Amino acid sequence: MQKILTGNLTFKSLCPPDLSKCTKEELEAYFQNSYDLNESLFTSLKDESMFYKCPDRLRLPLIFYYGHTAAVYVNKLILAGLLKERINLELETLFETGVDEMSWDDTENYRMGGNYKWPTVEEVVEYRRQVRNIILGIIHKTPLELPITMDSIWWALVMGMEHERIHLETSSVLIRQLPISMVTRPKGWKYAPLSTGSTQVKNTLIRVEGSEVTFGKPRDFPSYGWDNEYGQVKCWVPMFKASKFLITQREFLEFVKAGGYNREELWTEEGWRWKTFRQSKHPVFWVCDEGCKSGCGSDLATYSHCQLTEQTTCQLNGTTFGMNNGEDKISDGYLNAHLGGSTNEVNGTNDGLTNGQLNGVTNGLTNGHFNGYTNNLTNVANGDSSNQCSDDKQYKYRAMFDVIDMPWTWPVEVNYHEAKAYCTWMGPEFRLLIEAEHHVIRGNQESPSVGVTCDIIFSEKKEVNHNLHHGSSTPVDMYPPTELGFQDVFGNVWQWTEDHFNGLNGFSSHWLYDDFSTPCFDGRHNIILGGSWISTGDEASRFARYSFRRHFIQHAGFRIAKSVEHGIEPVNLPVRLVEMDLYVLGCGKQDNPIVLDKSAIKPQMVKSTNTQYQFDTVVALKGILEQEFGYRESFPVAVAGLCKKYGMTQKLVDSLVWLGAGVGRGPLLASTSFKQVLALDYGGQFVNTAVRLQKGEKILFTRPNWETGSASVDLIVLNPQRVTFKQLTWVSNEVGSHDITVVTFLERTVNPQAWLVRLWEITRKTGLVLIVSRDRTWNKDKLQPILENRLKCSGVEDMPYSGPKGYQEALVTIWKHTL
């Protein structure tokens, strides 16, 4: 599969550039490395047909992820103005948007089910090659002004690089779920040793005194960061205890043997529903011989990786287990010093190696030992029991490309539900770490004011398992502890926390990627911290804050914690939980109960920092129904009349796109004037109500005076079949191009600029853009700096309408394409 490479095969990851003093050469090297790493991962697929497989039924085929990162580069560079023309609009639309399913039991849609016509691998390879060459040209030709900040056009380029590195990790999770027969370990991929040779890994609880902690990335820090990293939280963290190590495979085995997957009382309600649906019996990357249900989709839906008789387990027979010529060096000789008492130590080693050999034996293997420590690929440890399991039911382990003997001292990889059930099994006082506690167990960290040297991803010391130092997890006792005694605080596997994902104090999104984080501030995503073995770039930064839905499969584990109680009052724990009921289009209201013991813990309940969610509530729905249907000449009626006027006078009647469609009265009225109407809003309840009205339903609502109001439209007079309602959180390529674009909701968006910067591209060259501002704040002077590169203002007018405040006038600005 080398032909899918448009650059070099590599699994060596560079450190990110210091954006305060980087050169073009450094930026080019980091770009090439990011691009190469992602492509190199896909060389593990045995043939081209594997690109069209769905390793996860709730994800797209792998061909999407191979093309997606290149398309995102183009889409962001177009927005930033670094790229004037698209390369391939069809592919940039197809590969633009992935999926973030709302539940584990969503049915496969047509794209995921394989009915969509995907391009050939050859076409996508050529597209990636074109994108690579164009970006190299941009790097060479664009003047570099330092520092690179959020306001710099170079920010879009670095954003693309870090986005690519995110998908290096998420694609690795998908490929790891493919049948073992469909992948092969690429040249240069190296797994870690199965154990350090320690006879026992005792996972004690370490007591941590109460302390104040501050976290959040300064906006002027000279490395790239995603929007959710910025801002600041300062809080008091009460005394707590947490496990020294991440929970290991061996420890989790005891939960499995105790029937943990069959005991409903150990699981949250949501977790038990997931467990029941998936019929899970053990962690997803464990392999047994019982044919357990797979999570694969499409033609792999019946596949099970739990078929030991059909697996080829990686053994010592002729394999190097990825440890080629002793290349796996541990800096500072930590392992040798830490385990210096080992009777199998290697004489004369330098950092555990002597010219790439161990006692003259190449390939880093001597009688089943690696670096003087038991490798135990065949569960024969020459007297060492660290990687043996006496349980009658032998589990194997699915590494990236091989099924191997279970590495019992590696951290277990589970989702939040499994981790939470384990905590409950341990005792009612146990829970996961919270975000603030994770910052405490890191110990003293240098101030961000010193620059990039304070960030672990920039450190020259390799004392954590991240940045692809290994092609797998490592034993939990392999790397040195923090000053507080905790190991693997960074790297190895991500760590689930109890906190819901949300912006920090002072959060603001970036207009280039407004919806990177904000849709996930919904109380349904939990924070993961610390990074994993394959986390590179920003993912491996001390400032990194990522999240996934609680049932999500990832290279993620956990450590247990518990509060140290004082008196009978609940502990004020600074765990940040989003207080909201999420509405999911097609599913309805989703409850989000607190799963912490409220008799022992008082959590910090916060509002979502995605203020758009405030408009996706029952109260907001009643309000907009009143605004749209409570008055004869209401706001949407007036806007529909405005669109009709310009459509008729300018002979622009083919297509209208309406951004901020509300509950749909305006777009439905506009169906009499335009052949097609695309009506968009971010609010799920708004869009759902609009669709109900489109079907002829009569909707009752309570008016401010407590009288009952009703909303309905006359389907006989209108042409509702011309209207398409969609829920979107940004202006995507699938919106297409239209005669008239009307925008009516800037006042209720998190980042208005993010919606404005694409208006030129969704409006035909001969078309018009109408921006209607209810509060009159979005005037020509405010809009012009955002739009002037592509659009020019051709007129301003007032638009009268009636509303709760009586007769009002909105401000309308009219825009045309520049010549």
Buried (B, 14 or more C-beta within 10 A) or exposed (E): BEEBBBBEBBBEBBBBBBBBEBEEEBBBBBBBBBBBBBBBBBBBBBEBEBBBBBBBBBBBBBBBBBBBBBBBBBBBBBBBEBBEEBBBEEBBBBBBBBBBBBBBEBEBEEBBBBEEEBBEBEBBBBBBBBBBEBBBEBBEEBEEEBEBBBEBBBBBBBBBBBBBBBBBBBBBBBBBBBBBEBBBBBEBBBBBBBBBBBEEBEBEBBEBEEEEBEBBBBEEBBBBBBBBBBBEBEBEBBBBBBBBBBBBBBBBBEBBEEEBBEBEEBBBEBBBBBBEEBEBBBBBBBBBBEEBBBBBBBEBBEBBBBBBEEBEBBBBEEBBBBBBBBBBBBEEBBBBEBBEEBEBBBEEBEBBBBEEBBEEEBBBBBEBBBBBBBBBBBBBBEEBBBBBBEEEEBBBBBBBBBBBBBBBBBBBBBBBBBBBBBBBBBEEBBBBBBBBBBBBBBEEEEEBEEBBEBBBBBBEEBBBBBBBBBBBBBBBBBBBBBEBBBBBBBBBBBBBBBBBBBBBEEBBBBBBBBBBBBBBBBBBBBBBBBBBBBBBBBBBBBBBBBBBBBBBBBBBBBBBBBBBBEEEEBBBBBBBBBBBBBBBBEEEEBEBEEBBBEEBBBBBEBEBBBEBBBBBBEEBBBBBBBBBBBBEEBBBBBBBBBBBEBBEEBEBBBBBBBBBBBBBBBBBBBBEBBEBBBBBBBBBBBBBBBBBBBEEEEBEBEBEEEEEBEBBBEBEEBBBEBBBBBBBBBBBBEBBBBBBBBBBBBEBBBBBBBBBBBBBBBBBEEBBBBBBBBEEEBBBEEBBEBBEEBBEBEEEEEBEBBBEEEEBEBBBBBBBBEE
